[in-house]
Amino acid sequence: MKNNNLEDLFKDSFENFEADINPNVWKNIKAGIKEGDSGVVAKFKFNKIGVNAIVAIVSSIAAIIGTVLVMNIGSDDSSRSKPVNTTHDAELNKTVISPQQSATTEKGAPVKEIEQKANCSNIQNTNNSGITTDQITSENIGNIKKDKQKINSIINTLSEEPVALINAYPIGGTVPLFVNLSNKGIGKTNKWTFNDGKKSTTSANPVHVFENPGVYTVILTSVSAEGKTSIDSVEVEVTGNSSISPIPTEFSPNGDGINDEFVFKSQFIANMSAVIFDKNGNIIYTWEGEGKWDGKDSKEKNAKIGTYFYLISAVGVDGKKFEQKGSINLTR
């Protein structure tokens, strides 16, 4: 039997076989047929057994085809398996594969083994602080020691009980302002300075009265039982309770020393102006700030007896505004 007839026979036999066979499979089958064909045909001619021999030949060649299919399908499945992406795996494991590792991988070394070695290398080169051993230099060690010393210094400073620690209430208000003071520290000897013109005191818990508006710095100098001296301070803001007393309605500038001046009292006034005028609107006398009228005009002559008018404008240290107007009767 000719080679072509045998090939046609097997193609007809497997015509309905729907396996996903690579085109190279048929080339391998054909090569197998050629290798086994001459022996099979010779045996056929020698024994002269006709159709039975053909069946035997079909069985033999089927075995060859089966072997080739298994080999090729296995090879095809292997070629279709997911390729090893060493770069991707290295990125996932934060590992860079060296050229030597890449060459080993191409020769067939397991990629996971390489990754495990790389991971072990990373673990060995990393300490608990997240700094690799390559990064730890003498300079870094020096910085760590300096930072530790600084931290210890802060801890020691903040852990110590203060010797002088002012507690003041209230620290602001209008005059007269009573401020209660005490030392919350461990100091045994205290000296209080108020900077308002009054004498300092060594009382443990003084109550100080601020009588004038202003901002005052209260200073505490305290000494501990061990002889350690410490100073603390606090600012107290005192505002004035500004006011203007009732204004008189008459005065008699005759030199007898009784009610000789037109004057009124004011308290904690920042600035003030006053104008005295007659019934015709002529200005008789003026002054700025604290002042008074002695019954004379701007030319230092005695004003005539009669009724005069005044207008007083003022602003207190606490921001209060005043405007007083009225009449005053001048007698002699």
Backbone torsions as a table, in degrees:
resi	resn	phi	psi	omega
1	MET	NA	140.5	-177.4
2	LYS	-78.4	156.7	-179.7
3	ASN	-61.0	-40.4	-178.8
4	ASN	-63.0	-37.5	179.7
5	ASN	-65.4	-40.0	178.9
6	LEU	-65.0	-42.9	-179.5
7	GLU	-63.2	-40.0	178.9
8	ASP	-66.2	-36.1	-179.9
9	LEU	-61.5	-45.3	-177.5
10	PHE	-75.1	-31.6	175.1
11	LYS	-64.8	-39.6	178.5
12	ASP	-67.6	-36.9	-177.1
13	SER	-66.9	-35.1	-176.9
14	PHE	-107.5	23.7	-177.0
15	GLU	-64.5	-34.6	-177.7
16	ASN	-94.4	5.4	178.9
17	PHE	-76.9	118.6	-170.7
18	GLU	-104.6	20.6	178.5
19	ALA	-64.5	148.6	179.5
20	ASP	-79.5	91.2	-173.2
21	ILE	-105.7	129.3	177.2
22	ASN	-64.5	141.5	-179.9
23	PRO	-55.1	-26.8	-179.5
24	ASN	-68.9	-19.1	-179.5
25	VAL	-60.9	-44.6	-178.3
26	TRP	-64.3	-32.8	176.1
27	LYS	-64.6	-40.6	178.5
28	ASN	-67.0	-39.4	177.7
29	ILE	-62.4	-42.5	-178.8
30	LYS	-63.3	-39.7	178.9
31	ALA	-65.6	-37.6	178.5
32	GLY	-65.9	-37.7	178.7
33	ILE	-63.9	-42.5	-178.6
34	LYS	-64.9	-37.5	-179.1
35	GLU	-68.5	-37.1	-177.1
36	GLY	-96.8	-8.7	-172.2
37	ASP	-67.9	-45.2	-172.9
38	SER	-63.0	-41.4	179.2
39	GLY	-67.1	-42.8	-178.9
40	VAL	-63.5	-46.1	-179.4
41	VAL	-63.5	-39.8	179.9
42	ALA	-61.8	-42.4	179.3
43	LYS	-64.3	-34.6	178.5
44	PHE	-63.0	-46.8	-178.8
45	LYS	-66.7	-32.4	-174.7
46	PHE	-73.7	-40.7	-174.5
47	ASN	-90.2	-23.5	177.2
48	LYS	57.5	50.1	-174.1
49	ILE	-104.8	5.9	168.3
50	GLY	66.2	-131.6	-171.8
51	VAL	-63.6	-39.2	179.5
52	ASN	-59.4	-36.6	178.1
53	ALA	-66.7	-36.9	179.7
54	ILE	-62.1	-41.6	178.4
55	VAL	-61.0	-42.1	178.7
56	ALA	-62.9	-39.6	179.9
57	ILE	-64.4	-43.7	179.1
58	VAL	-58.3	-43.7	179.7
59	SER	-62.6	-43.1	-179.7
60	SER	-63.1	-47.0	-177.2
61	ILE	-69.1	-32.0	175.5
62	ALA	-60.4	-39.1	178.3
63	ALA	-64.8	-39.9	178.4
64	ILE	-62.8	-44.9	-179.3
65	ILE	-62.6	-42.4	179.6
66	GLY	-60.4	-42.9	179.2
67	THR	-62.6	-44.4	-179.7
68	VAL	-64.8	-40.7	179.3
69	LEU	-61.3	-45.9	-179.1
70	VAL	-60.5	-44.2	-178.9
71	MET	-64.2	-42.7	-177.1
72	ASN	-73.8	-39.2	179.1
73	ILE	-64.4	-41.4	177.3
74	GLY	-61.8	-41.2	178.4
75	SER	-65.7	-37.9	-177.9
76	ASP	-68.6	-40.3	178.2
77	ASP	-63.3	-37.1	179.4
78	SER	-66.0	-39.0	-179.1
79	SER	-71.7	-24.1	-178.9
80	ARG	-87.8	-10.3	-179.4
81	SER	-63.3	156.2	-175.2
82	LYS	-60.8	122.8	-179.8
83	PRO	-65.7	148.5	179.7
84	VAL	-78.9	117.9	179.1
85	ASN	-100.6	90.6	-176.0
86	THR	-65.6	-31.5	-179.6
87	THR	-67.5	-44.7	-179.6
88	HIS	-63.7	-47.1	179.3
89	ASP	-61.2	-36.6	-179.9
90	ALA	-66.4	-37.9	179.4
91	GLU	-66.1	-40.2	-179.1
92	LEU	-64.5	-33.5	-178.8
93	ASN	-97.3	10.5	179.6
94	LYS	55.4	37.1	-177.4
95	THR	-124.0	133.9	176.8
96	VAL	-100.9	121.5	-178.2
97	ILE	-81.4	125.9	-178.4
98	SER	-74.2	164.0	177.9
99	PRO	-57.1	-36.9	179.9
100	GLN	-65.1	-40.7	178.6
101	GLN	-65.6	-39.5	178.8
102	SER	-61.7	-42.7	-180.0
103	ALA	-63.8	-39.0	179.2
104	THR	-65.0	-38.9	179.4
105	THR	-62.8	-40.5	-179.4
106	GLU	-66.7	-27.5	179.6
107	LYS	-82.0	-6.3	175.0
108	GLY	116.3	2.8	178.7
109	ALA	-68.2	140.3	-179.0
110	PRO	-62.1	133.1	-179.0
111	VAL	-66.1	-40.1	-177.4
112	LYS	-61.1	-35.6	178.4
113	GLU	-63.0	-39.7	178.5
114	ILE	-65.5	-43.5	-178.8
115	GLU	-63.4	-40.6	179.9
116	GLN	-63.6	-40.2	177.4
117	LYS	-63.3	-41.4	-179.6
118	ALA	-65.1	-42.2	179.5
119	ASN	-64.3	-40.5	177.9
120	CYS	-62.6	-38.0	178.3
121	SER	-63.3	-41.3	179.1
122	ASN	-64.7	-40.3	-179.1
123	ILE	-65.0	-41.4	-179.1
124	GLN	-66.6	-29.5	-176.1
125	ASN	-94.2	9.5	-177.5
126	THR	-124.7	131.3	177.2
127	ASN	-93.8	-177.7	-175.6
128	ASN	-66.5	-22.4	-177.6
129	SER	-84.6	-0.9	-179.5
130	GLY	86.5	5.6	179.3
131	ILE	-101.5	126.6	179.9
132	THR	-70.7	155.4	-178.1
133	THR	-63.0	-26.6	177.4
134	ASP	-67.8	-27.3	-177.1
135	GLN	-84.9	-17.9	-178.3
136	ILE	-80.8	108.3	178.5
137	THR	-117.0	174.7	179.1
138	SER	-63.3	-32.9	179.3
139	GLU	-66.6	-42.7	178.9
140	ASN	-63.8	-40.9	178.8
141	ILE	-61.6	-41.5	178.2
142	GLY	-61.9	-41.7	179.0
143	ASN	-64.8	-40.6	179.2
144	ILE	-62.2	-41.2	179.7
145	LYS	-65.2	-41.6	178.8
146	LYS	-62.8	-44.8	179.1
147	ASP	-61.4	-39.3	-179.7
148	LYS	-65.3	-40.4	177.3
149	GLN	-63.4	-40.7	179.1
150	LYS	-64.5	-42.6	179.6
151	ILE	-62.8	-44.5	179.2
152	ASN	-62.3	-37.9	179.2
153	SER	-63.6	-42.9	179.1
154	ILE	-64.0	-43.7	-179.7
155	ILE	-61.2	-45.4	-179.3
156	ASN	-63.6	-40.8	-178.9
157	THR	-65.0	-46.0	-177.0
158	LEU	-76.0	-20.8	-179.8
159	SER	-80.2	-20.9	-179.1
160	GLU	-72.1	141.6	175.3
161	GLU	-76.4	132.3	-178.7
162	PRO	-68.6	146.6	176.8
163	VAL	-82.4	-44.8	179.4
164	ALA	-118.0	121.1	178.9
165	LEU	-147.0	105.0	-173.6
166	ILE	-76.5	135.2	168.1
167	ASN	-118.3	117.3	-176.1
168	ALA	-130.0	136.0	177.4
169	TYR	-153.8	131.1	-11.9
170	PRO	-78.8	169.9	178.3
171	ILE	-111.2	15.7	177.3
172	GLY	-167.3	149.9	178.3
173	GLY	159.8	-177.1	-178.0
174	THR	-91.3	156.8	178.9
175	VAL	-74.1	148.0	-7.7
176	PRO	-76.1	132.5	-176.1
177	LEU	-106.0	119.3	177.7
178	PHE	-95.5	119.3	-178.1
179	VAL	-115.3	125.3	176.8
180	ASN	-90.2	128.0	-175.4
181	LEU	-123.2	145.3	175.3
182	SER	-156.7	159.2	178.0
183	ASN	-105.2	116.3	178.8
184	LYS	-87.9	-0.6	178.0
185	GLY	-83.3	-171.7	-176.7
186	ILE	-98.4	8.9	-179.9
187	GLY	-62.3	142.6	-179.3
188	LYS	-99.1	-31.2	179.9
189	THR	-116.8	124.9	-175.1
190	ASN	-122.2	142.5	173.7
191	LYS	-131.4	124.9	-176.8
192	TRP	-108.8	130.1	176.3
193	THR	-121.4	131.0	-171.2
194	PHE	-107.0	-20.2	177.0
195	ASN	58.7	33.4	175.3
196	ASP	-118.9	15.7	-179.5
197	GLY	94.4	-8.5	179.7
198	LYS	-96.2	159.4	-176.9
199	LYS	-69.0	150.7	175.6
200	SER	-73.4	166.8	-178.4
201	THR	-140.0	156.7	177.7
202	THR	-110.6	16.5	178.4
203	SER	-63.8	149.4	-179.7
204	ALA	-70.1	-46.2	-177.9
205	ASN	-132.7	75.8	-175.8
206	PRO	-76.3	155.6	170.3
207	VAL	-116.9	116.2	-175.4
208	HIS	-109.6	141.0	-179.6
209	VAL	-108.4	120.0	174.9
210	PHE	-95.9	120.4	-172.9
211	GLU	-104.1	-7.9	-179.2
212	ASN	-129.1	145.9	179.3
213	PRO	-63.9	151.2	178.6
214	GLY	151.3	177.2	175.5
215	VAL	-111.8	120.3	-174.3
216	TYR	-117.6	139.1	176.7
217	THR	-100.6	113.0	177.5
218	VAL	-89.2	126.5	-176.3
219	ILE	-116.0	132.3	176.1
220	LEU	-114.0	123.2	173.1
221	THR	-111.6	118.0	-173.6
222	SER	-126.9	146.2	179.5
223	VAL	-122.2	130.2	-179.5
224	SER	-79.7	173.7	178.8
225	ALA	-64.9	-26.1	178.9
226	GLU	-85.6	-1.4	178.2
227	GLY	92.2	8.8	178.7
228	LYS	-82.6	128.9	-177.7
229	THR	-100.7	137.3	179.8
230	SER	-140.4	150.6	-178.1
231	ILE	-126.2	137.1	174.3
232	ASP	-135.2	158.5	-178.4
233	SER	-148.1	159.7	177.4
234	VAL	-150.0	146.1	178.6
235	GLU	-97.5	136.9	178.3
236	VAL	-119.9	122.3	-179.3
237	GLU	-102.0	120.1	-176.7
238	VAL	-113.4	124.6	177.2
239	THR	-108.3	152.9	-177.5
240	GLY	-84.9	146.7	173.3
241	ASN	-95.9	79.6	-170.6
242	SER	-65.3	148.0	-180.0
243	SER	-163.2	158.8	174.0
244	ILE	-126.7	127.1	-177.6
245	SER	-70.8	163.4	177.7
246	PRO	-57.0	140.5	-176.3
247	ILE	-93.6	132.7	-179.1
248	PRO	-65.3	161.7	-178.1
249	THR	-104.3	-12.6	176.7
250	GLU	-156.4	160.5	173.9
251	PHE	-155.2	162.7	-176.3
252	SER	-134.0	92.6	-178.2
253	PRO	-78.7	70.3	-177.4
254	ASN	-110.3	4.7	175.5
255	GLY	82.2	12.0	179.0
256	ASP	-85.8	-1.5	178.3
257	GLY	82.6	4.5	179.6
258	ILE	-118.2	115.6	177.6
259	ASN	52.4	45.5	-178.2
260	ASP	-81.6	-10.7	-173.6
261	GLU	-131.3	149.6	171.6
262	PHE	-90.7	104.6	-175.1
263	VAL	-145.7	154.2	177.7
264	PHE	-145.8	159.3	-178.5
265	LYS	-95.0	148.7	175.2
266	SER	-140.5	159.1	-177.1
267	GLN	-138.8	127.1	177.2
268	PHE	56.4	48.0	176.5
269	ILE	-95.9	128.1	-179.2
270	ALA	-77.9	-45.2	176.4
271	ASN	-152.3	152.6	-176.0
272	MET	-154.8	147.3	175.6
273	SER	-138.7	147.4	-179.0
274	ALA	-137.7	142.7	-180.0
275	VAL	-130.9	131.0	175.9
276	ILE	-112.8	129.8	-179.5
277	PHE	-141.3	158.0	-179.3
278	ASP	-88.8	-176.7	-175.4
279	LYS	-69.8	-15.8	176.3
280	ASN	-90.6	-1.2	178.3
281	GLY	90.1	7.2	178.5
282	ASN	-78.3	132.1	179.7
283	ILE	-75.8	123.4	-177.6
284	ILE	-97.1	-41.2	-175.8
285	TYR	-157.5	149.2	177.0
286	THR	-142.2	160.2	170.2
287	TRP	-158.1	161.4	179.5
288	GLU	-119.7	141.6	-179.2
289	GLY	72.8	-154.5	178.3
290	GLU	-68.5	126.4	-178.5
291	GLY	-157.3	-175.7	-179.7
292	LYS	-160.7	166.5	178.7
293	TRP	-119.2	127.6	-178.0
294	ASP	-97.7	9.8	176.5
295	GLY	90.5	11.3	178.5
296	LYS	-109.8	156.4	178.0
297	ASP	-86.4	-174.2	-177.3
298	SER	-65.7	-16.8	179.6
299	LYS	-97.9	12.2	178.1
300	GLU	66.9	27.4	174.5
301	LYS	-103.9	149.1	179.6
302	ASN	-63.9	131.2	177.7
303	ALA	-74.1	152.0	179.7
304	LYS	-67.9	152.9	175.1
305	ILE	-66.6	140.2	-179.6
306	GLY	156.0	-167.4	-178.7
307	THR	-101.2	134.9	177.8
308	TYR	-125.9	165.8	-177.9
309	PHE	-121.8	154.1	-179.8
310	TYR	-136.1	154.9	173.4
311	LEU	-138.4	119.2	-178.0
312	ILE	-118.7	127.9	176.9
313	SER	-122.1	136.3	-177.7
314	ALA	-152.7	157.2	175.7
315	VAL	-132.4	127.8	179.4
316	GLY	-82.6	163.8	178.7
317	VAL	-65.6	-19.3	178.0
318	ASP	-92.9	6.9	176.9
319	GLY	92.9	-3.8	178.7
320	LYS	-68.1	143.1	178.2
321	LYS	-112.4	142.1	-178.1
322	PHE	-128.5	142.1	171.5
323	GLU	-142.5	109.9	-178.1
324	GLN	-114.0	134.1	177.9
325	LYS	-142.0	147.5	-178.2
326	GLY	177.3	-164.8	-178.7
327	SER	-124.6	152.3	-178.7
328	ILE	-134.4	135.0	-178.2
329	ASN	-100.6	122.2	-179.2
330	LEU	-97.8	125.1	176.9
331	THR	-125.5	167.6	178.1
332	ARG	-118.3	NA	NA
